[in-house]
């Protein structure tokens, strides 16, 4: 026994003061330096190699004491030492899985309260062996070494070390089976099976060997090869995910079989959760997170490939996991990950009101927000459950996204009438080929890669295949409720009072706004997209039920929250594609007018009216700029515009009873995109007008009388459509010049001479409104105009912020990049195709044709001022020409709108002239409610929604987006991939901000907790 005064002298005897050993590990010749300084360190040098599995106590220590530079220098100067280290760590994991002392018992409460709990010692001074610590350190060191190895330019060396198989030595005795020796026990414990109506041969495991060999003349025996180092590492990682006492409760162990393939929690495939105490569960969750992080790092080999090769060159680690791991293990892993993620949703996700949920979650919100502050671990420990859910979601999304090499889904025969919008190409439809118009035809070879959603099979990707087999209504509802609940909770956290208050800490060095501990918004959005893409039964369950509008609300609200953040433009773009895919589903559009939104929406995004009104208002808000701190408008992601406009066009045939606000916003979008400054700025911009006109036509064809407010807004803005019908390059350039002069005159005061010169310049060509008046006068139908010129000018001016913002965007950002066109065509061909297919060969009557405007393409571009204006209006070297304008202007589907205007406008004008103007609106609306345009318009074309379809370039884009988010999240707290040679995307290192939080914490926390004078900032 020792006395208290002599305690400091006794501590080194017990090995408690181990900081010296840790610090010397970086600088000592016997530490990590030895890897790069001494050639061929033998594997039998157990004293040296054992440091890597016994020295560290946390992942932070491992990543601090072993830097990427240490591993890189060793890999360049002494690569054989790095190979030996990898073999030692993988072999150590294999030995531990067969060791009866693994795992060590979890720490007790008394040992946790002990200030020296990081070192399990006894009173005699002998250090006890902690096999759990050894396994965790193996995982941590591998997590540090592998990213550096993946980033090396010497891919042959990695292939030789990790994937070379060696012959089995006759005297070699395996300590465990290929998956830890627990396979038979797992098969006996039939916890769950994802079955389906079809029971085909595809459900057999990939690794099942064909035993149907002839009895005679057996083939010569091949030499037996042991699994490669990478295969053993993946096998050990899977076993560690289902090890009793380590990642499963101890009660799940059967006899001496510690590896039991049991689903972690109840949910898909399981109706119960293995019982454990809360303390044991926290310990298990922490170990699960460590193992999942290693599995994610193995998958991260993708980020070290060039984007051009990521689809064709397989990532062997991920490929082995999704193709060669037996079915039972894939099912158990899949369901475990899904249930961990979905069970992190709040208990009553969709029923809480915003105010009630905010009051109930005040304490929880403060606790979670504290995690955003520096040194938050001192106040509150890491939430092991939240970390586990985040890592599980990332592994799940990466596995479902993987489609490289032979893991690519089988592509069905494409529908020739489909129109796509993807990051890799322009929209697609058969019959025309143009870079300016929509649709665009692809070549025969391209059509096979731009078809509809692929079909997953066991021979491609086990994860995708078994996700596509989930079909029970209870499982589908469980997935949908959980994902929607998590997204709703994320939206509530983004717009909560506490989140907004603590957001002030961003300015003093706290990275990112305070958010919930789960921080699963992007992972949940990606998981939802993958489920909708892969599982057609899940997609049908969403659309045919009453939750499609809830999914729509989550997608649009998340876009609204992220649209003004440049770092989130990638996820905004993916959300717009999700919205396009969802809007193309049969039955979605019909829910918008009738099914209410049930989830609780942030009050700032809520809209009075139906789900259709929310749908249109939200898209308008996404496309509209928001004021920034500098006061100038800040635009959202321009690459989201086409997909969102297509979403409106997909739902337009089903829109009914649109409100005044929604109707005005639809016309406002059309007014903005028809602005000559936008039309002539880029060759891809007219497609926005095309899709808006298509949406308007759908409303006129299907439900005109049920949308009187829309008809009224359309008629009030009739000049926009009439101008567009006779649009030429010269008219557009003159309009731009006139607006510039008016802007300069308004800035410098009135100038009568400038106004007179402007009027004189417009005297030569007949103005559109004057032409309309002349035509009406010739027909004897002269009546007061529906709205005067000043009102039209005010309406145009009201849309200028969005128009001006669009003009400021670069061409590469506003349009979706596509390869050069493979042919030449124009929109006149598309118009002929639309007339022959959409109208079923029914030609317009002579009376209807007489109401249409004649397009006059003749103009004189010899004026040097016009040529200079054409050069100036284009962006990034694009110069509009009259031939280009004619190619898309002739193909605009504007004729039905002109027919409706010519039919309704005189009657509405007559109603207005017969009564006082303030009292005319109700009468006009009553008239529009009973209007019938069937006799005026041609036969409606068939409804053909335009879904988002995948291409090779879109697969590369979504993979880089997923891994980019994982990379950023991996920077804290371990900085997993920092300092490595990432090739999939460009990494821009930001300058770290100095953390000065004294006043911020005093201000924010004092204000929340109401500490009065104590919360006042220091002078």
CORSUL-V844433 format. One record per run of one state. SS is the DSSP state (hx for helix, st for strand, lp for the rest). FROM is the first residue (numbers start at 1). TO is the last residue. If there is no record, write none. Layout:
BEGIN
ss = <SS SS>
from = <FROM FROM>
to = <TO TO>
END
This chain:
BEGIN
ss = <lp hx lp hx lp hx lp hx lp hx lp hx lp hx lp hx lp hx lp st lp st lp hx lp hx lp st lp hx lp hx lp st lp hx lp st lp st lp hx lp st lp st lp st lp st lp st lp hx lp hx lp hx lp hx lp hx lp hx lp hx lp hx lp hx lp st lp st lp st lp hx lp st lp hx lp hx lp hx lp hx lp hx lp hx lp hx lp hx lp hx lp st lp st lp hx lp hx lp hx lp hx lp hx lp hx lp hx lp hx lp hx lp hx lp hx lp hx lp hx lp hx lp hx lp hx lp hx lp hx lp hx lp hx lp hx lp>
from = <1 4 15 19 28 34 38 46 50 51 55 59 66 68 78 79 99 109 114 121 122 127 128 131 151 155 164 167 168 183 189 201 204 225 226 229 242 243 245 248 249 250 253 254 255 257 258 259 260 267 268 270 271 278 305 307 310 316 324 327 343 354 361 362 371 376 380 384 402 405 408 410 411 422 423 425 426 444 448 455 456 462 469 473 495 497 509 521 535 536 545 548 563 566 584 588 593 611 624 626 628 633 635 638 655 660 674 676 680 686 703 708 717 718 726 729 749 752 762 768 779 789 799 800 808 811 815 827 838 846 851 864 874 882 890 895 914 917 930 952 971 998 1010 1012 1016>
to = <3 14 18 27 33 37 45 49 50 54 58 65 67 77 78 98 108 113 120 121 126 127 130 150 154 163 166 167 182 188 200 203 224 225 228 241 242 244 247 248 249 252 253 254 256 257 258 259 266 267 269 270 277 304 306 309 315 323 326 342 353 360 361 370 375 379 383 401 404 407 409 410 421 422 424 425 443 447 454 455 461 468 472 494 496 508 520 534 535 544 547 562 565 583 587 592 610 623 625 627 632 634 637 654 659 673 675 679 685 702 707 716 717 725 728 748 751 761 767 778 788 798 799 807 810 814 826 837 845 850 863 873 881 889 894 913 916 929 951 970 997 1009 1011 1015 1019>
END
